[in-house]
Amino acid sequence: MTETQLKTEYERVMLEAEKAVGRKEAISLFKKARSIKKKICQNTSEKSLIHY
């Protein structure tokens, strides 16, 4: 996935977590959002390590 796709997926999951009814549902969505955020951070850190 590209970075923009990851960001839109992250936003969608966070909005879904806000509307979650139960605690377990909200926690699972927050965990999913955290894993997406990790992927975003990994992509940006790899780009910053490239030296020209």
C-alpha positions as CSV (number, residue, x, y, z in Angstrom):
1,M,0.0,0.0,0.0
2,T,1.1,3.5,-0.6
3,E,1.5,6.1,2.1
4,T,-1.7,7.9,1.1
5,Q,-3.7,4.7,1.1
6,L,-2.4,3.9,4.5
7,K,-3.3,7.3,5.8
8,T,-6.9,7.0,4.5
9,E,-7.2,3.6,6.0
10,Y,-5.9,4.9,9.3
11,E,-8.5,7.7,9.3
12,R,-11.3,5.3,8.4
13,V,-10.4,2.9,11.2
14,M,-10.1,5.8,13.7
15,L,-13.5,7.1,12.8
16,E,-15.0,3.6,13.1
17,A,-13.4,3.2,16.5
18,E,-15.0,6.5,17.7
19,K,-18.4,5.1,16.7
20,A,-17.8,1.6,18.2
21,V,-20.4,0.4,20.6
22,G,-18.5,-2.0,22.8
23,R,-15.1,-1.8,24.6
24,K,-13.8,-4.9,22.8
25,E,-14.7,-3.6,19.4
26,A,-13.1,-0.2,20.1
27,I,-9.9,-1.8,21.4
28,S,-9.5,-4.1,18.4
29,L,-10.0,-1.1,16.1
30,F,-7.4,0.9,18.0
31,K,-5.0,-2.0,17.7
32,K,-5.6,-2.2,13.9
33,A,-5.0,1.6,13.7
34,R,-1.8,1.3,15.6
35,S,-0.5,-1.4,13.2
36,I,-1.3,0.9,10.3
37,K,0.4,3.8,12.0
38,K,3.5,1.6,12.5
39,K,3.6,0.9,8.7
40,I,3.3,4.6,8.0
41,C,6.2,5.4,10.3
42,Q,8.3,2.6,8.9
43,N,7.9,4.0,5.4
44,T,8.8,7.5,6.4
45,S,11.9,6.4,8.4
46,E,13.2,4.3,5.4
47,K,12.9,7.3,3.2
48,S,14.8,9.5,5.6
49,L,17.7,7.0,5.8
50,I,18.6,7.4,2.1
51,H,21.6,9.6,1.8
52,Y,22.3,11.4,-1.5
